[in-house]
């Protein structure tokens, strides 16, 4: 399986608060994560880096596990460690107080594919000629739509539509969603909202389905987002 990831500061932001990691271990498992730091001046970049480093270290020392329940338990445990590490670091200075990060990731074993996330970074699967979002955003707009309180149009127009309702490191309580996804996908795309917020899903699919190599596809997606304004940091793993 080929994989490639890249992160870009975009055209507007002064620093890049996104972090990512993608690698295989000695068990021939692939682990890929994207973290989008939140908190603005409150060290969102620190939070995303802490989460990425904790999860990376845990993956590289991971023992091979076949059981579904134990794999889900392993994901829950490493996310808990990342949450604790961010929260404890946030107590060391006023600048860091309130920092946090989104998290989206995939663990691909020889048998199963596990998708996990919290926040509004996304994971898409390409099945034949269709791009399917395999995660649900944890923000105010999505919560209002899911609850039936507002239509999609009304929720997206809400002044706090993008306000996160779930994130890593800010609270002791958080909600991690873990799902096993159907094998048979042609590609998986993991990204921060700097991509999907400014590039249409049809354009994303067209790029993924193109004849370019995987590195060029990732670079092209980032370039398109920048051409559309580059209003946010952009991170893409394919």
C-alpha angles and dihedrals in degrees: 000000000000119000137175136173136190137175128203132189093224125219103289113033122090095217139016113251094178123099131181143180131193127172147125125245132213089273090064090248121142120219122185129173139174122198123189111198119223133196102075105222089008094088102268087161090058092052094051092048093049092051092047094049094047093049092044092052092047092050095049091055095040119130119224112269127185101177114097095216092049092048090052089047089052091053091048091050097050092046089051090053091051092049092051093047093052094044094049092048090050089062093061096077142009090240091062098042110119096015119145145148144222118240132203125167150151133220111200113193125178087261110030142019116224120196120194133175151152126189125021105303109114146218121207130190125207110216110181103307099343131093109213125187107226096190134060119225117247099214136110096264094051092046091051091050094047092049092049092237092123139015118248091257093050094045095049090051091054111117090233096039094131096045107127118239094186130034143148124260101010100085135026087231121062137148120240116192117207124184137170109228129208116267117230097077116143093211142357122216123197118188149156121241089264086082108037092036092064106022121065120240090239091056091047090052093047091053094047092048093048123107094248120115119261095260092053092048093055092045091048093052091052092046092052091052090051091048088053090057105287089233095163141027111280125213124175133177118182 
